[in-house]
Amino acid sequence: MLPEALWRRYAAIWSLEPEKRQAELAVCLADDGTYCDPNGLVAGRQALSDYMGRFQGSVPGGRFQIRSVLHHHDRSLANWLLRGTTGDILQAGTSFATLADDGRFRAISGFFHARDEEAPR
């Protein structure tokens, strides 16, 4: 899967119900995958799915939009927006990931921009 498609598919998982999250995470995240952002660090697909569920509870209807992707070798960088149910921007950020040999994400780190700062394109 091309890096842009992988980021978009992964971003969509944050809005899925638990039954669908597991299957999609298996496509996007390596067996030993990790996720880290300022709110915590989780290891494994089940832990990330649980984390995504808590996110959904705190930001009902929130959806991530991937704005741009940079990629080389086994490293990838995505700039994103978190949009609310009316399309308003709730958060801008940047995520960095390393990829496993099979092309899935191995380690993802999310960074949140200040509320008045827009993620670079």
N, C-alpha and C positions, 0 to 999 in steps of 0.2 A: 504494500500500500504506500502511496506517495505520502511524504510528511504532511502536506496540507490536508489531505483526506484523513489521515490518522488524527490530526489535531481536531478537525471538525467532528469526526465521529466520537472522539473522546469527550469533547465539549458537550455534545448532545446527551451523553450518559448522565450528566449532572441533573437533567430534567426528567429522567425516566423513573418509572416505578420499580421497586426492588426486584420483581420477577424478571424484568427485561435488563436491568443493570448487570446482573451476573453474566449473562451471555455476552453482552457487549464488552464488559471489562475483560473477559477471556480473550476477545479478539484484539483489544488495545493494550493490555497490560501483561507483561511477562509474569510467569509463575512466582518469581521472587521480587515482584515490583513493589516500589515504595512511593509514597506521596508525602510531601512536606509543604506547609505554608506557615505563615506567622501564628496560626491557631493550633498547630500540632503536626505530628509526624505519625504516619500509619504505615504498616507493612502488610502486604497481601491484599488480594482482591476483596475478600469479605470485609476486612477492616476499612478499605476505601469505600466500599458500597455503604457500610454503616455510616461513615463520615458524610457521604453524599446525602444520605437520608436525613441526617441532622441539619445539613445545609438547607435542604428543601423545607424543613420545618421552620427554619429561621428566615428564609427568603422565599415564601410561597410564590410559585409561578416564575421565579427567576430563570433566565436563560443566558447562556454564554454565547457570545459572538466572536469568532476568530477573525481578527482584522488583518493580520499578516503573519507569515511564517518565514523564518530563516533556518537553513539547514546545511550542515556539512558533516561528512564522516558519520559518526554515530551520535551527533549532537543536534538539538533542535530547539528553537526559540519561537514562542508564539506570543503575539500581543493580542489582548482580548478585552472585551467589554462585557460586563454583567448588566443585563437589561431587565427591568421590571415588567410586569404584566401589561403596562401601557406603552412599553417601548422606551421608557426613560432610562438613562444611564445611572445605575446604582454604584458601579465601581469600574475602574479601569485597572488593568494589570498586565503582567508579563509572566509567562511560565517557561521554564527551561527544563529540558528532558534529555536523558541519555537513552539510547535505544539498544535493545538486546540484539543478538545476532540474527534472530528471526524477524526483526523489524518492529516488534512491539516496544512500547515504552518500558524501560527498566526502572528509572528513577525520575520522578517529576517533582519540581520545586516551583511553587507559585509565589509571586511577589505582587503586593497590592500597592498601587500608586496612591498618593495623597488625593483626597476628594477633589481638590481643585486642579489636579495635574492629570493630563491626559496621557495615556500610554503612547510612546512613539510609534509611528507607522513603519 
